[in-house]
Amino acid sequence: MGFNNGIVGLPNVGKSTLFNALTQTAAAQAANYPFCTIEPNTGRVAVPDQRLDVLAKAGKSQKIVPTSLEFVDIAGLVRGASKGEGLGNQFLANIREVDAIIHVLRCFEDDDVTHVEGGVDPVRDADIIETELMLSDLESLERRMAGWEKRARGGDRDSKASLELAAPLVEALRAGKPARTAVQPGQEEAVARLQLLTTKPVLYVCNVDEESAATGNAHSEAVRKKAAAEGAGVVVVSAAIEAEVSQLPEGERAEFLEGLGLADSGLDRVIKAGYDLLGLRTYFTVGPKETRAWTITAGTKAPQAAAVIHNDFERGFIACETVAYDDYVTHGGEAGAREQGRLRIEGKEYVVQDGDVLLFRFNV
C-alpha cells in the first residue's frame, strides 16, 4: 500500500533536514536558500513498534520485518504559490498526490538562517500555506463547477450530484475555511475523489532549537493552540538533534537522547503521528522464519486484510485464526493462547483490530 505523508512548509524551516533524518540519507539537499528542493524526494521509513520484538521472542522468529511509511519532501511554498509564485503550481501538484500533510513550522530564532517572511512567526506561516492551499482548491472547484452546471442544465444527473457535493465546500473556501470543515457525514469517499488539498489530514511539526527539544517554547505553544482549535495534531522536534541522532549507531541513540532529557526520538513521534494521521492500523503474522507487521486502514475486514499479504489470500479466504496481542504475549505464543481458549476463528465479516496476530486459512 502506498500510504504517504508530504512534508511541506515555507522555505528554510527545516523540511529537508527533517526528511534526511527520517530517511537517514542525504538524498534531499539541505541548504540555506529558497527552492533548494525542486523535485520531491521520496523515502520509506520503518514504523517503530516495540510489539515486534516481544512477538518475535514469543514466537521464536529468526527475523523481524516492520511495516513502513512513505515520506515525500516537497519544495518550499511561498506566498502566492496558488498563482504560480516560486514554482508554486508544480509544488501544489506534488501535494495533491500525497495522502496526508506534515506541515513543518520554524519555531526557532537564528539570525544566520534566512526567513522568507522576514521573521519567525509559525502561526502566520501556517496560515500562509493554508491560504495558498485553499485558493488552489477554490480555483479548481470553481473551474469544474462551470462544466457541471452546463451539463446539469442538460439533465445530467451525475453533474447535478457533483454540484450538490461541491456547493458547501466552495462556500467554506470562500469564507476562508479549509474544505475539510464542510465535508458532510457519509460523503468522505466522494469528496476524496475530488483530490482537494485542504481535505487532507494535517500534522504540525514544530522545529525548535536544541534547548527547547524537550519542553517546547513560546512559538510551539502558539502552534499547539492553533492545532487544538482545528483538531489537528502537533509534534515538537529539533531537526538539528534528529539529524545528529540519525547518524549515531543504533545502540548509542537512547543514551544520547536521555542526555538531552528526551525519552524518545522526535522522528519516532513524527512517524507514529503520521501513521495515526492516516487512520492506519497494524496486524502481525508470527512464525519461526519471521515476525512481520502489516498495515491496514481502520475498519478493514479480514479478507481485505489478507489481501495486503497476497491477493490470493482474499480470493480464497476461508477464515483467520486470531489472537489479540496481549493474549499472545501473556500465554507465550500461539500454542499457549490456543490452550487457554484465547485463539478465535473469525470469518469474512470480522473487522481486524490493531495488534491482532493472524493466521489466514484460504483455498484457491
Steps between C-alpha positions, in 0.01 A plus 500: 500500500630845412410700809707817491547824688607816320741722696408862422577848627659831409863499383772464765283359779686167522295276268793343321703465820207313653456287188870411494484395861183300441652307214855507644636612165619820340259448213341840551756780488460735797625854438429852616317632198145469361411230246798287592258208457339509155399142425330316785727248673337181621610258769348207685556469873429220744219563746642446852296243693630342820242222467704344220790411731265352758312292243820379335630380835174320581483348152874417485525675163830524313440856379273802535340692213336831599239677296595830334375843397597718207608860553523752216715812540318770302671825407425812704181688423486879512228762516331508157572133422139447385568761229825336395743694720819310582418209268182470706288308252753219482527477877124506551470213253749302710288559812190382316658156459560431872256354753577728794694820567786535748525878540844602631505835677807695603487554876858608560688830480825509301631813329722284277202320342294720269123504545313566178240712688762703690436366851395195700123459546389137452127572526531760223703251294235230547230744392698593186526138391136426587386806304692393191352152520149641543541737204619212285203286605255783438635562150487128423142458620366814334651391170341156524166638618468705182505177300264320737249786484497489122442122492246517784286739295490223240364258758821317593438342841866441586575868445211600724633270771849646461364853538316404820818340635718799415267781610576492877871453428513810282301696757753407771798586281354839408458565872870426557447154649665176376274263309533233773278713725206462260509127417157353575472166688497212254659704221863443596578262214327715237684812620831310502458435127508877443867495611481826691804620691313622808312176563825319579576441870771727643769451763699804617867433574658777706872518420654651813856578611697232683439657843122480449485143367375351828264776612403702192495880502267795458487449122405131526243581768330744261485222240348262758218747563435534127503122452264446794250740344521307171506149644846447344799321650831651613849355549795701634842404363841650450598408146863580586499246783319241290761541227770422759310203640445348156876481450569318829525122531168349613640403839608855587182687413300442819788618721554810285129591519488434874788743547285767336200422718312323221318172562485409132593621155299785350511309173330202662225734616464650151481156340244375751297819470509471120379141531211606723428799276418263215273291719726196469509186711750214534447126513770238532595159365736296714693187410841336537637680193378850578275730697353758263282808537234578238321829441124536453253784538269511800184299435660250259335159497695174509493412125625846403766483771610166351534666158778720639712184513381358167189542286452123496447510876195719450372310197511164679434628853342242733570635849777638718640376827512806724680575826507845660852631565464499879371142499780384269765648729336403831467135398841466335395477137244329279505159673448649845223731378327203335523292818348782703215548256624844390537408131188573297388401150362807321318522169454743213319767701762527772650850531871460569617677816832673556745248645322186382726203427346324201538176307288488185331187369436512128449279198548596133 
